[in-house]
Amino acid sequence: MDHDVTVFKSYPFKKGQKIRIEGSGRSGDWEVADLSNSKVTLRCPISKKEYKWARFCYYTEEKKMEWPGD
């Protein structure tokens, strides 16, 4: 029997990539500063502070937009 299944895939970050996270406690504009197999280091483009987190993002869409945003 077939079922409706939602499939999530880990996002393949690239060093230097500019990203925007929406809908979480990490919401905002970030630059990918460094990567490992299990961690991603993100840099705030305003304060330049860096945070290392377990990989957590999943792909939704790409679009042209101002970055960093308001």
KELOBA-280272 format. One record per residue (C-alpha): residue number from 0; chain; z, x, y. Coordinates in Angstrom, 1 decimal. Layout:
N
{i NUM; ch A; zz Z; xx X; yy Y}
...
//
This chain:
70
{i 0; ch A; zz 0.0; xx 0.0; yy 0.0}
{i 1; ch A; zz -0.9; xx 1.4; yy 3.4}
{i 2; ch A; zz 1.6; xx 1.6; yy 6.2}
{i 3; ch A; zz 1.5; xx 2.3; yy 9.9}
{i 4; ch A; zz 2.7; xx 5.9; yy 10.2}
{i 5; ch A; zz 3.3; xx 7.9; yy 13.4}
{i 6; ch A; zz 2.6; xx 11.6; yy 12.9}
{i 7; ch A; zz 4.0; xx 14.2; yy 15.3}
{i 8; ch A; zz 2.8; xx 17.8; yy 15.5}
{i 9; ch A; zz 4.5; xx 20.6; yy 17.3}
{i 10; ch A; zz 2.7; xx 21.6; yy 20.5}
{i 11; ch A; zz 0.9; xx 25.0; yy 20.3}
{i 12; ch A; zz 2.2; xx 26.5; yy 23.5}
{i 13; ch A; zz 0.4; xx 29.5; yy 25.2}
{i 14; ch A; zz 2.2; xx 32.1; yy 27.2}
{i 15; ch A; zz 1.5; xx 31.5; yy 31.0}
{i 16; ch A; zz 0.7; xx 27.9; yy 30.4}
{i 17; ch A; zz 1.8; xx 25.4; yy 33.1}
{i 18; ch A; zz 3.3; xx 22.2; yy 31.8}
{i 19; ch A; zz 5.0; xx 19.1; yy 32.9}
{i 20; ch A; zz 7.7; xx 17.4; yy 30.8}
{i 21; ch A; zz 8.4; xx 13.7; yy 31.3}
{i 22; ch A; zz 11.0; xx 11.4; yy 29.9}
{i 23; ch A; zz 13.7; xx 13.8; yy 28.9}
{i 24; ch A; zz 16.6; xx 15.8; yy 30.2}
{i 25; ch A; zz 14.2; xx 18.8; yy 30.6}
{i 26; ch A; zz 11.8; xx 16.7; yy 32.8}
{i 27; ch A; zz 9.9; xx 18.7; yy 35.4}
{i 28; ch A; zz 7.4; xx 21.4; yy 35.9}
{i 29; ch A; zz 7.6; xx 24.6; yy 33.9}
{i 30; ch A; zz 5.7; xx 27.7; yy 33.0}
{i 31; ch A; zz 5.8; xx 29.1; yy 29.4}
{i 32; ch A; zz 7.3; xx 32.5; yy 29.9}
{i 33; ch A; zz 7.7; xx 33.6; yy 26.2}
{i 34; ch A; zz 7.3; xx 32.4; yy 22.7}
{i 35; ch A; zz 8.6; xx 33.0; yy 19.2}
{i 36; ch A; zz 8.1; xx 31.1; yy 15.9}
{i 37; ch A; zz 11.1; xx 28.9; yy 16.6}
{i 38; ch A; zz 11.9; xx 29.2; yy 20.4}
{i 39; ch A; zz 10.0; xx 28.7; yy 23.7}
{i 40; ch A; zz 11.2; xx 30.2; yy 27.0}
{i 41; ch A; zz 10.4; xx 28.1; yy 30.0}
{i 42; ch A; zz 10.5; xx 29.3; yy 33.6}
{i 43; ch A; zz 11.1; xx 27.0; yy 36.6}
{i 44; ch A; zz 8.3; xx 27.6; yy 39.1}
{i 45; ch A; zz 10.7; xx 27.1; yy 42.1}
{i 46; ch A; zz 13.9; xx 28.9; yy 41.1}
{i 47; ch A; zz 12.3; xx 31.3; yy 38.6}
{i 48; ch A; zz 15.2; xx 30.6; yy 36.3}
{i 49; ch A; zz 14.4; xx 30.9; yy 32.6}
{i 50; ch A; zz 15.7; xx 28.8; yy 29.7}
{i 51; ch A; zz 15.2; xx 29.5; yy 26.0}
{i 52; ch A; zz 15.1; xx 26.4; yy 23.7}
{i 53; ch A; zz 14.1; xx 25.5; yy 20.2}
{i 54; ch A; zz 10.6; xx 24.2; yy 20.2}
{i 55; ch A; zz 10.8; xx 20.6; yy 21.1}
{i 56; ch A; zz 7.6; xx 19.4; yy 22.7}
{i 57; ch A; zz 4.8; xx 17.3; yy 21.2}
{i 58; ch A; zz 1.3; xx 16.8; yy 22.5}
{i 59; ch A; zz 0.5; xx 13.6; yy 24.4}
{i 60; ch A; zz -2.2; xx 14.3; yy 27.0}
{i 61; ch A; zz -3.8; xx 16.7; yy 29.4}
{i 62; ch A; zz -4.9; xx 15.8; yy 32.9}
{i 63; ch A; zz -5.7; xx 17.4; yy 36.2}
{i 64; ch A; zz -2.8; xx 17.2; yy 38.6}
{i 65; ch A; zz -0.9; xx 19.1; yy 41.3}
{i 66; ch A; zz 1.6; xx 21.6; yy 39.9}
{i 67; ch A; zz 4.4; xx 22.0; yy 40.7}
{i 68; ch A; zz 4.6; xx 18.4; yy 41.6}
{i 69; ch A; zz 6.8; xx 16.4; yy 44.0}
//
